[in-house]
């Protein structure tokens, strides 16, 4: 039996398998980047749904949780999040939001 790591969305608090979430992380040089899956550095997870992406960026939840300054170009980050979210939905199928979505 394979262990599946679960992580919690910073915006809505829904627990999901790690591979179904977007990950913002602070690299060792202090830069904030976006990925799916594991990378070295402090990370915060977010559902691929528009409401969660907006809340994570809009309230700067990622900066607070990462202990990082706000990203200078949030418009670019929003575009990257949208593209990665589309890839996740295509790869995992349309993932429905959990019952405890806020």
N, C-alpha and C positions, 0 to 999 in steps of 0.2 A: 504494500500500500504506500503510495507516494504522499508525502506531506505537502500541503498547499498553504503557503503563507498568506494570511489575511491582514489587510491594513484598513485603516479608518479614513474616510474622506474628511478633510479639514473643514469643509463647508457644511455638509449635512449630517456627518457622523455615521453614515452607513458603512458597515463592514463588508468588504468585498475581497475576492482573491486579488493578490498583488498585481497580477497581469492584466486586470480589468481597469486599473486606475492609472491616471497620469501622475507623474512624479516631478515636482519642482525640487531642485537640490542646489545647495551651495557648495561649490567646489572648493578645494583647498586654497585657491587664489582669491576667494571671496565672490566670484562671479556666480550669478544665479542662472541656471540652465534648466531645460526641460527634457524628460526622457520617459520611456516606459520600461519598467523593470529596474534592475539594480545598477547602481553606479556608486562610486565612492563619494562620500560627502553627506552632510546633514540634509535630510529630505522631508518633504511634506507631500501627502497624496491628495488627489482630487478626482472625483467622478468625472467621466467624460461628458456629462450632461451640461448643457448651456447654463442652466441656473447655478450649478456648482462652480463652473469655471468663472462666471461673472462675479460670484460672491468671493471666491478666492482672490481674484485680482482686484475687484472693486474695493474691498475693505482691506486690501493689502495683508490678508491673513498669512500669505506665504512669507512675507518679510518679517512679520511678528514671530512666526513659528521657526523660521530659519535664523533669526537674529541677524538679518542682513538688511542693508539699505534697499529702498525700492529700486526696481529695475528702471533704468533711464527710459528705455523704449518699450513701454507696456503694450503699445499697439502691435509691435512685432511679436511679443510674447503671446498676445491674444490670437494672432494668426497661426502661430506654431501650435498652440493648444487646440485650435479648431481643426487643423490638419491631422494632428495626432489622434484626436477624438474620433475623426472620421475613419482613420486606419484601424483603431481599436474596435469600433462598431462593425467594420467590415470583417475583421479577423474573428471577433467573438460573437458576432451576431448582435442584434439589437438587445442590449442589456437593459432590463427594466429597473426602475429605481426601487429601492427598498421601501418597506412600509413606514420606516421611521424618517423618511425624507422630510426635511424642514423647509 
